[in-house]
Amino acid sequence: MAPPGLGPATVVASLLGSLSLVSSSIRFENALAGSPSLRVTTISYMLESFNLYQLFLNSGPLHVMRELLHAHAPLQDMLGIAGYWLFGVADRSVYLMNGVLAVGFTGVVL
């Protein structure tokens, strides 16, 4: 259902624009993956999220929350955990959560 004052075409165009931005950001990061500093940072965040996901599966959410209190980027870690939980353990799971956020924010704005 379109919000008042906006037609369905506007909502669809906005959602497609959000998805295209997410897709281009994934392609851009893949293009920059040759940079050692970017590769190490991305891999370290993904591994930290995976370790927290394993802790969530083995010990429950309270142990994860305790670890997130001392995390460098707790929001990013929570998004990584949600990505692994929703989309399975794959290298794209963390990036797919960015798409979920972009579509969600677009839906809220419109």
C-alpha positions in Angstrom: 0.0 0.0 0.0 1.4 3.3 -1.0 1.7 6.1 1.5 -0.7 9.1 1.0 0.4 11.4 -1.7 2.8 9.0 -3.4 1.9 6.7 -6.2 2.9 3.0 -6.3 5.3 3.8 -9.1 7.2 6.2 -6.8 7.4 3.6 -4.0 8.6 0.9 -6.5 11.2 3.2 -8.0 12.5 4.1 -4.5 12.8 0.4 -3.5 14.6 -0.5 -6.8 16.9 2.5 -6.3 17.8 1.2 -2.8 18.5 -2.3 -4.0 20.6 -0.9 -6.8 22.7 1.1 -4.4 23.2 -1.9 -2.2 24.2 -4.0 -5.2 26.7 -1.3 -6.4 28.2 -1.0 -2.9 28.8 -4.8 -2.9 30.4 -4.6 -6.3 32.5 -1.6 -5.2 33.8 -3.5 -2.2 34.6 -6.5 -4.3 36.6 -4.2 -6.6 38.5 -2.8 -3.6 39.1 -6.3 -2.1 42.6 -6.2 -3.5 43.5 -3.6 -0.9 45.1 -5.4 2.0 43.8 -3.1 4.7 40.2 -3.3 3.5 40.4 -7.0 3.1 41.7 -7.5 6.7 39.1 -5.1 8.2 36.2 -6.8 6.3 37.4 -10.3 7.2 38.0 -9.4 10.8 34.4 -8.0 11.2 32.9 -11.0 9.5 34.9 -13.4 11.7 33.9 -11.5 14.8 30.2 -11.7 13.8 30.6 -15.4 13.1 32.2 -16.0 16.5 29.4 -14.2 18.2 26.9 -16.2 16.1 28.5 -19.4 17.3 28.3 -18.1 20.9 24.7 -17.3 20.4 24.0 -20.8 19.2 25.9 -22.4 22.0 25.3 -20.2 25.0 22.3 -18.0 24.2 21.7 -14.3 23.8 22.8 -13.2 27.3 26.4 -14.2 26.7 26.4 -12.5 23.3 25.1 -9.3 24.9 27.9 -9.4 27.4 30.4 -9.7 24.6 28.8 -6.9 22.7 29.4 -4.5 25.6 33.1 -4.7 24.8 32.9 -4.9 21.0 34.4 -2.3 18.7 31.4 -2.0 16.5 28.4 -3.6 18.3 25.8 -2.6 15.7 27.8 -4.2 12.9 28.3 -7.3 14.9 24.5 -7.5 15.6 23.8 -7.1 11.9 26.3 -9.9 11.1 24.7 -12.2 13.6 21.2 -11.4 12.1 22.6 -12.0 8.6 24.0 -15.4 9.5 20.8 -16.3 11.3 18.5 -15.2 8.5 20.5 -16.1 5.4 22.8 -18.9 6.6 26.5 -18.9 7.0 27.8 -17.5 3.8 30.1 -14.6 2.8 27.1 -12.6 1.4 25.0 -12.9 4.6 26.5 -9.8 6.2 26.1 -7.7 3.1 22.5 -8.8 2.6 21.6 -7.3 5.9 22.7 -3.9 4.5 20.1 -4.5 1.8 17.4 -5.2 4.4 18.3 -2.0 6.2 18.2 0.1 3.0 14.8 -1.3 2.0 13.5 -0.9 5.5 14.7 2.7 5.8 13.2 3.5 2.4 9.9 2.0 3.5 9.9 4.1 6.7 10.7 7.3 4.8 8.1 6.8 2.2 
